[in-house]
Amino acid sequence: MPIAIDFRNRALTSLRNASFTALITMGLSTFSGLLVGWYVSQPPNSQKVEVKPEPILNGGFWGTVIGFLIGIGVVLNKTRELKDGSN
């Protein structure tokens, strides 16, 4: 029985690390999307122009979606590895 408990603990630790990596990936992707949206919404010259927030929010949204999908892929990949018995 201790072997099963040890395997469970290693699997949970491995899955927790994969989840943490997925959250970091999602955060970086969201931040990158916000930066891209901000860059796209900047006026081409230095005149004072009102900047609309829609491109920034769009960039953040798509960054979050892409990061979420990558994160889900990381966690599912780790789950598949654990199901197959490899660490």
C-alpha positions in Angstrom: 0.0 0.0 0.0 2.8 2.5 0.6 3.8 2.2 -3.0 0.3 3.4 -4.2 0.4 6.3 -1.7 3.9 7.3 -2.9 2.7 7.2 -6.6 -0.4 9.2 -5.7 1.7 11.9 -4.0 4.1 12.1 -6.9 1.2 12.3 -9.4 -0.5 15.1 -7.4 2.7 17.0 -7.1 3.4 16.6 -10.8 -0.2 17.7 -11.7 0.1 20.7 -9.3 3.3 21.8 -11.1 1.6 21.5 -14.5 -1.3 23.5 -13.3 1.0 26.2 -12.0 2.8 26.3 -15.3 -0.6 26.6 -17.1 -1.6 29.6 -14.9 1.8 31.3 -15.6 1.3 30.7 -19.3 -2.2 32.1 -19.2 -1.1 35.2 -17.3 1.8 35.9 -19.7 -0.5 35.4 -22.7 -3.1 37.8 -21.3 -0.4 40.4 -20.6 1.0 40.0 -24.1 -2.5 40.4 -25.6 -3.0 43.6 -23.6 0.3 44.9 -24.9 -0.5 44.1 -28.5 -3.9 45.7 -28.1 -2.3 48.8 -26.6 0.3 48.9 -29.4 -2.3 48.6 -32.1 -4.5 51.3 -30.6 -1.7 54.0 -30.4 -2.0 56.8 -32.9 0.6 56.9 -35.6 1.8 60.4 -34.7 2.4 62.3 -31.5 -0.8 64.4 -31.7 -3.2 64.2 -28.8 -5.8 61.7 -30.0 -8.4 59.9 -27.9 -7.5 56.2 -27.8 -10.4 53.8 -27.8 -10.1 50.9 -25.3 -11.7 48.3 -27.6 -8.5 47.0 -29.2 -6.8 46.8 -25.8 -9.7 44.8 -24.4 -9.8 42.6 -27.5 -6.1 41.9 -27.2 -6.5 41.0 -23.6 -9.5 38.7 -24.3 -7.7 36.8 -27.1 -4.6 36.6 -25.0 -6.6 35.0 -22.2 -8.3 32.6 -24.6 -5.0 31.5 -26.2 -3.4 31.2 -22.7 -6.3 29.2 -21.4 -6.2 26.8 -24.3 -2.4 26.3 -23.9 -2.8 25.9 -20.2 -5.6 23.2 -20.7 -3.2 21.5 -23.1 -0.4 21.4 -20.6 -2.6 20.0 -17.9 -4.2 17.4 -20.2 -0.8 16.4 -21.4 0.5 15.8 -17.9 -2.7 13.9 -17.0 -2.2 11.7 -20.0 1.4 11.1 -19.0 0.3 10.2 -15.5 -2.4 7.9 -16.8 0.1 6.0 -18.9 2.3 5.5 -15.9 5.3 7.8 -16.7 6.4 10.6 -14.5 
